[in-house]
């Protein structure tokens, strides 16, 4: 049964909690399909390859989140950042942890209407596999 409520997702990027600034989060793990088809095959064959991890997230604009993601988008750091994502309420939780040197800002955008809501969106590319707990 799906869980719904406050505190279902928390995000910490470079030791800074971004949860309070997010209203949409999507963590993707895409496994590459390696083509293993050969001349004797009667149909396409494949095997799993490496997993690519990516986090898309966004929310209502606040200069606090801009101070975290903006500098990394303007001048990417020479070292990647640590990332921790927690999904689920306390009784039904999974934590994905990538150590320092794993995540970087691959896109960051600000969107607004002069008379309306200001929002932000971003994508973090993540290197390596997480520790799940």
Steps between C-alpha positions, in 0.01 A plus 500: 500500500651837404597739776401864485587778736764740621847355542474234231817621323809673632797618294842603625748626238852592606391479867220758442137394554294600194178325600320815610546654156375201296148417387593246230767229513576218259790258544572289193720192468528402135678173421673499162403214269810355331425342164628140495332397177722276283473345155325189637235704685141473386405825680675787670677400821628720780651493845498761776784750515583787733238701686476875443358697794337841469294723729251752358351736755355846541279727702408855585785749465700596805842664498621236750473221241646730235801553727559123506431397137573825316875517565547134401313566173689822418845360580491122542723393787806285440366241744153351492271525802348258750129423467251333736139435401247347739169367363205403715359570844690392811341154515556425130822676401785439254814714505724538194845637587772602260829599659684822432619508142181359349249769393512818296253754364442420132215747454349780703226739398288780637153565364261779582221729402552866596159490672495137609687213660877463472630144480826314458592162356817301489661173405779324684705242313626235739811284459516151638256287692343613826512332835141399579379470855 
